[in-house]
Amino acid sequence: MPEKDIIEKNLKEYLEMAEYAFKNRKFNTAVTLYYKTLVELCDLELVRKLNKIGANHSERFELLRKTSPLLYNIASKLFRFYRDSYSKEISETTASLVKTEVENAKRIVLGSKKN
């Protein structure tokens, strides 16, 4: 399966499960999965623009900073919430913020794409 297809498949799966977790008030899980959704959106954008993705978060951030500043700003702002989701209790307010920002990133990457 081509890399772009794998990214799109993962994107759909992570987003679907993030929405499910959010609706069921599992905010730590929701934030983790929303961030994974965001990573897939970023990777999709990088594949489109550069035909490559970052090997890790640092490399991804650097590529995004150069090629897609709007996505870079979202990803870097939300990264601490993603890290916090592993060791702290995430509030509904924080989960809602992450959800909204991922929806913004989705519009940036897929806004003009017809499905």
Biotite code that builds the C-alpha atoms (Angstrom):
import biotite.structure as struc

atoms = struc.array([
    struc.Atom([0.000, 0.000, 0.000], chain_id="A", res_id=1, res_name="MET", atom_name="CA", element="C"),
    struc.Atom([1.455, 3.419, -0.926], chain_id="A", res_id=2, res_name="PRO", atom_name="CA", element="C"),
    struc.Atom([2.567, 5.662, 1.953], chain_id="A", res_id=3, res_name="GLU", atom_name="CA", element="C"),
    struc.Atom([-0.127, 8.266, 1.221], chain_id="A", res_id=4, res_name="LYS", atom_name="CA", element="C"),
    struc.Atom([-2.842, 5.590, 1.410], chain_id="A", res_id=5, res_name="ASP", atom_name="CA", element="C"),
    struc.Atom([-1.528, 4.339, 4.750], chain_id="A", res_id=6, res_name="ILE", atom_name="CA", element="C"),
    struc.Atom([-1.482, 7.896, 6.110], chain_id="A", res_id=7, res_name="ILE", atom_name="CA", element="C"),
    struc.Atom([-5.069, 8.502, 4.970], chain_id="A", res_id=8, res_name="GLU", atom_name="CA", element="C"),
    struc.Atom([-6.219, 5.181, 6.467], chain_id="A", res_id=9, res_name="LYS", atom_name="CA", element="C"),
    struc.Atom([-4.553, 5.936, 9.807], chain_id="A", res_id=10, res_name="ASN", atom_name="CA", element="C"),
    struc.Atom([-5.916, 9.476, 9.760], chain_id="A", res_id=11, res_name="LEU", atom_name="CA", element="C"),
    struc.Atom([-9.466, 8.228, 9.387], chain_id="A", res_id=12, res_name="LYS", atom_name="CA", element="C"),
    struc.Atom([-9.042, 5.571, 12.086], chain_id="A", res_id=13, res_name="GLU", atom_name="CA", element="C"),
    struc.Atom([-7.432, 7.896, 14.630], chain_id="A", res_id=14, res_name="TYR", atom_name="CA", element="C"),
    struc.Atom([-10.031, 10.610, 14.078], chain_id="A", res_id=15, res_name="LEU", atom_name="CA", element="C"),
    struc.Atom([-12.931, 8.176, 14.353], chain_id="A", res_id=16, res_name="GLU", atom_name="CA", element="C"),
    struc.Atom([-11.588, 6.764, 17.623], chain_id="A", res_id=17, res_name="MET", atom_name="CA", element="C"),
    struc.Atom([-10.731, 10.238, 18.987], chain_id="A", res_id=18, res_name="ALA", atom_name="CA", element="C"),
    struc.Atom([-14.324, 11.339, 18.402], chain_id="A", res_id=19, res_name="GLU", atom_name="CA", element="C"),
    struc.Atom([-15.598, 8.193, 20.111], chain_id="A", res_id=20, res_name="TYR", atom_name="CA", element="C"),
    struc.Atom([-13.317, 8.740, 23.125], chain_id="A", res_id=21, res_name="ALA", atom_name="CA", element="C"),
    struc.Atom([-14.297, 12.418, 23.368], chain_id="A", res_id=22, res_name="PHE", atom_name="CA", element="C"),
    struc.Atom([-18.029, 11.625, 23.251], chain_id="A", res_id=23, res_name="LYS", atom_name="CA", element="C"),
    struc.Atom([-17.473, 9.039, 25.994], chain_id="A", res_id=24, res_name="ASN", atom_name="CA", element="C"),
    struc.Atom([-15.559, 11.549, 28.138], chain_id="A", res_id=25, res_name="ARG", atom_name="CA", element="C"),
    struc.Atom([-12.267, 9.664, 27.893], chain_id="A", res_id=26, res_name="LYS", atom_name="CA", element="C"),
    struc.Atom([-10.310, 12.877, 27.509], chain_id="A", res_id=27, res_name="PHE", atom_name="CA", element="C"),
    struc.Atom([-6.768, 11.515, 27.891], chain_id="A", res_id=28, res_name="ASN", atom_name="CA", element="C"),
    struc.Atom([-7.414, 8.957, 25.163], chain_id="A", res_id=29, res_name="THR", atom_name="CA", element="C"),
    struc.Atom([-9.148, 11.574, 23.023], chain_id="A", res_id=30, res_name="ALA", atom_name="CA", element="C"),
    struc.Atom([-6.185, 13.959, 23.229], chain_id="A", res_id=31, res_name="VAL", atom_name="CA", element="C"),
    struc.Atom([-3.723, 11.187, 22.402], chain_id="A", res_id=32, res_name="THR", atom_name="CA", element="C"),
    struc.Atom([-5.749, 10.155, 19.368], chain_id="A", res_id=33, res_name="LEU", atom_name="CA", element="C"),
    struc.Atom([-6.461, 13.716, 18.230], chain_id="A", res_id=34, res_name="TYR", atom_name="CA", element="C"),
    struc.Atom([-2.727, 14.368, 18.285], chain_id="A", res_id=35, res_name="TYR", atom_name="CA", element="C"),
    struc.Atom([-2.068, 11.199, 16.297], chain_id="A", res_id=36, res_name="LYS", atom_name="CA", element="C"),
    struc.Atom([-4.689, 12.480, 13.838], chain_id="A", res_id=37, res_name="THR", atom_name="CA", element="C"),
    struc.Atom([-2.790, 15.754, 13.650], chain_id="A", res_id=38, res_name="LEU", atom_name="CA", element="C"),
    struc.Atom([0.480, 13.920, 12.984], chain_id="A", res_id=39, res_name="VAL", atom_name="CA", element="C"),
    struc.Atom([-1.149, 12.083, 10.079], chain_id="A", res_id=40, res_name="GLU", atom_name="CA", element="C"),
    struc.Atom([-2.490, 15.380, 8.713], chain_id="A", res_id=41, res_name="LEU", atom_name="CA", element="C"),
    struc.Atom([0.997, 16.887, 8.965], chain_id="A", res_id=42, res_name="CYS", atom_name="CA", element="C"),
    struc.Atom([2.541, 13.864, 7.289], chain_id="A", res_id=43, res_name="ASP", atom_name="CA", element="C"),
    struc.Atom([-0.015, 14.021, 4.500], chain_id="A", res_id=44, res_name="LEU", atom_name="CA", element="C"),
    struc.Atom([0.871, 17.658, 3.915], chain_id="A", res_id=45, res_name="GLU", atom_name="CA", element="C"),
    struc.Atom([4.605, 16.868, 3.922], chain_id="A", res_id=46, res_name="LEU", atom_name="CA", element="C"),
    struc.Atom([4.150, 13.988, 1.472], chain_id="A", res_id=47, res_name="VAL", atom_name="CA", element="C"),
    struc.Atom([2.226, 16.304, -0.838], chain_id="A", res_id=48, res_name="ARG", atom_name="CA", element="C"),
    struc.Atom([4.758, 19.131, -0.639], chain_id="A", res_id=49, res_name="LYS", atom_name="CA", element="C"),
    struc.Atom([8.071, 17.307, -0.179], chain_id="A", res_id=50, res_name="LEU", atom_name="CA", element="C"),
    struc.Atom([7.334, 13.670, -0.932], chain_id="A", res_id=51, res_name="ASN", atom_name="CA", element="C"),
    struc.Atom([8.747, 12.745, 2.487], chain_id="A", res_id=52, res_name="LYS", atom_name="CA", element="C"),
    struc.Atom([7.856, 12.826, 6.173], chain_id="A", res_id=53, res_name="ILE", atom_name="CA", element="C"),
    struc.Atom([9.852, 13.436, 9.314], chain_id="A", res_id=54, res_name="GLY", atom_name="CA", element="C"),
    struc.Atom([11.431, 10.445, 11.026], chain_id="A", res_id=55, res_name="ALA", atom_name="CA", element="C"),
    struc.Atom([10.382, 11.787, 14.440], chain_id="A", res_id=56, res_name="ASN", atom_name="CA", element="C"),
    struc.Atom([8.572, 14.733, 16.011], chain_id="A", res_id=57, res_name="HIS", atom_name="CA", element="C"),
    struc.Atom([11.636, 16.997, 15.905], chain_id="A", res_id=58, res_name="SER", atom_name="CA", element="C"),
    struc.Atom([12.273, 16.398, 12.222], chain_id="A", res_id=59, res_name="GLU", atom_name="CA", element="C"),
    struc.Atom([8.567, 16.699, 11.424], chain_id="A", res_id=60, res_name="ARG", atom_name="CA", element="C"),
    struc.Atom([8.391, 20.038, 13.269], chain_id="A", res_id=61, res_name="PHE", atom_name="CA", element="C"),
    struc.Atom([11.403, 21.341, 11.365], chain_id="A", res_id=62, res_name="GLU", atom_name="CA", element="C"),
    struc.Atom([9.947, 20.348, 7.983], chain_id="A", res_id=63, res_name="LEU", atom_name="CA", element="C"),
    struc.Atom([6.575, 21.856, 8.909], chain_id="A", res_id=64, res_name="LEU", atom_name="CA", element="C"),
    struc.Atom([8.156, 25.075, 10.138], chain_id="A", res_id=65, res_name="ARG", atom_name="CA", element="C"),
    struc.Atom([9.705, 25.548, 6.694], chain_id="A", res_id=66, res_name="LYS", atom_name="CA", element="C"),
    struc.Atom([6.838, 24.361, 4.491], chain_id="A", res_id=67, res_name="THR", atom_name="CA", element="C"),
    struc.Atom([3.599, 24.834, 6.426], chain_id="A", res_id=68, res_name="SER", atom_name="CA", element="C"),
    struc.Atom([3.862, 27.394, 9.222], chain_id="A", res_id=69, res_name="PRO", atom_name="CA", element="C"),
    struc.Atom([0.158, 27.170, 10.085], chain_id="A", res_id=70, res_name="LEU", atom_name="CA", element="C"),
    struc.Atom([0.383, 23.425, 10.702], chain_id="A", res_id=71, res_name="LEU", atom_name="CA", element="C"),
    struc.Atom([3.677, 23.893, 12.517], chain_id="A", res_id=72, res_name="TYR", atom_name="CA", element="C"),
    struc.Atom([2.045, 26.360, 14.914], chain_id="A", res_id=73, res_name="ASN", atom_name="CA", element="C"),
    struc.Atom([-0.810, 23.988, 15.660], chain_id="A", res_id=74, res_name="ILE", atom_name="CA", element="C"),
    struc.Atom([1.417, 20.930, 16.099], chain_id="A", res_id=75, res_name="ALA", atom_name="CA", element="C"),
    struc.Atom([3.948, 22.673, 18.315], chain_id="A", res_id=76, res_name="SER", atom_name="CA", element="C"),
    struc.Atom([1.227, 24.294, 20.455], chain_id="A", res_id=77, res_name="LYS", atom_name="CA", element="C"),
    struc.Atom([-0.576, 20.976, 21.037], chain_id="A", res_id=78, res_name="LEU", atom_name="CA", element="C"),
    struc.Atom([2.494, 18.804, 21.610], chain_id="A", res_id=79, res_name="PHE", atom_name="CA", element="C"),
    struc.Atom([2.573, 19.500, 25.359], chain_id="A", res_id=80, res_name="ARG", atom_name="CA", element="C"),
    struc.Atom([-1.047, 18.357, 25.726], chain_id="A", res_id=81, res_name="PHE", atom_name="CA", element="C"),
    struc.Atom([-0.158, 15.156, 23.903], chain_id="A", res_id=82, res_name="TYR", atom_name="CA", element="C"),
    struc.Atom([2.744, 14.576, 26.309], chain_id="A", res_id=83, res_name="ARG", atom_name="CA", element="C"),
    struc.Atom([0.533, 15.483, 29.283], chain_id="A", res_id=84, res_name="ASP", atom_name="CA", element="C"),
    struc.Atom([-2.058, 12.925, 28.206], chain_id="A", res_id=85, res_name="SER", atom_name="CA", element="C"),
    struc.Atom([0.339, 10.178, 29.285], chain_id="A", res_id=86, res_name="TYR", atom_name="CA", element="C"),
    struc.Atom([0.904, 11.376, 32.845], chain_id="A", res_id=87, res_name="SER", atom_name="CA", element="C"),
    struc.Atom([-1.778, 13.910, 33.835], chain_id="A", res_id=88, res_name="LYS", atom_name="CA", element="C"),
    struc.Atom([-5.535, 14.037, 33.893], chain_id="A", res_id=89, res_name="GLU", atom_name="CA", element="C"),
    struc.Atom([-6.775, 15.923, 30.841], chain_id="A", res_id=90, res_name="ILE", atom_name="CA", element="C"),
    struc.Atom([-9.772, 18.194, 31.361], chain_id="A", res_id=91, res_name="SER", atom_name="CA", element="C"),
    struc.Atom([-12.715, 18.512, 29.039], chain_id="A", res_id=92, res_name="GLU", atom_name="CA", element="C"),
    struc.Atom([-11.618, 22.093, 28.329], chain_id="A", res_id=93, res_name="THR", atom_name="CA", element="C"),
    struc.Atom([-8.170, 20.974, 27.194], chain_id="A", res_id=94, res_name="THR", atom_name="CA", element="C"),
    struc.Atom([-9.604, 18.123, 25.138], chain_id="A", res_id=95, res_name="ALA", atom_name="CA", element="C"),
    struc.Atom([-12.017, 20.560, 23.475], chain_id="A", res_id=96, res_name="SER", atom_name="CA", element="C"),
    struc.Atom([-9.145, 22.911, 22.623], chain_id="A", res_id=97, res_name="LEU", atom_name="CA", element="C"),
    struc.Atom([-7.146, 20.066, 21.076], chain_id="A", res_id=98, res_name="VAL", atom_name="CA", element="C"),
    struc.Atom([-10.222, 18.862, 19.157], chain_id="A", res_id=99, res_name="LYS", atom_name="CA", element="C"),
    struc.Atom([-10.852, 22.358, 17.756], chain_id="A", res_id=100, res_name="THR", atom_name="CA", element="C"),
    struc.Atom([-7.229, 22.837, 16.706], chain_id="A", res_id=101, res_name="GLU", atom_name="CA", element="C"),
    struc.Atom([-7.139, 19.449, 14.988], chain_id="A", res_id=102, res_name="VAL", atom_name="CA", element="C"),
    struc.Atom([-10.330, 20.397, 13.137], chain_id="A", res_id=103, res_name="GLU", atom_name="CA", element="C"),
    struc.Atom([-8.550, 23.597, 12.034], chain_id="A", res_id=104, res_name="ASN", atom_name="CA", element="C"),
    struc.Atom([-5.580, 21.549, 10.818], chain_id="A", res_id=105, res_name="ALA", atom_name="CA", element="C"),
    struc.Atom([-7.935, 19.219, 8.978], chain_id="A", res_id=106, res_name="LYS", atom_name="CA", element="C"),
    struc.Atom([-9.443, 22.210, 7.149], chain_id="A", res_id=107, res_name="ARG", atom_name="CA", element="C"),
    struc.Atom([-5.961, 23.434, 6.221], chain_id="A", res_id=108, res_name="ILE", atom_name="CA", element="C"),
    struc.Atom([-4.923, 20.065, 4.782], chain_id="A", res_id=109, res_name="VAL", atom_name="CA", element="C"),
    struc.Atom([-8.192, 18.661, 3.451], chain_id="A", res_id=110, res_name="LEU", atom_name="CA", element="C"),
    struc.Atom([-10.294, 21.804, 3.070], chain_id="A", res_id=111, res_name="GLY", atom_name="CA", element="C"),
    struc.Atom([-10.228, 21.851, -0.716], chain_id="A", res_id=112, res_name="SER", atom_name="CA", element="C"),
    struc.Atom([-10.027, 18.080, -1.134], chain_id="A", res_id=113, res_name="LYS", atom_name="CA", element="C"),
    struc.Atom([-13.200, 16.439, -2.380], chain_id="A", res_id=114, res_name="LYS", atom_name="CA", element="C"),
    struc.Atom([-14.058, 13.094, -0.759], chain_id="A", res_id=115, res_name="ASN", atom_name="CA", element="C"),
])
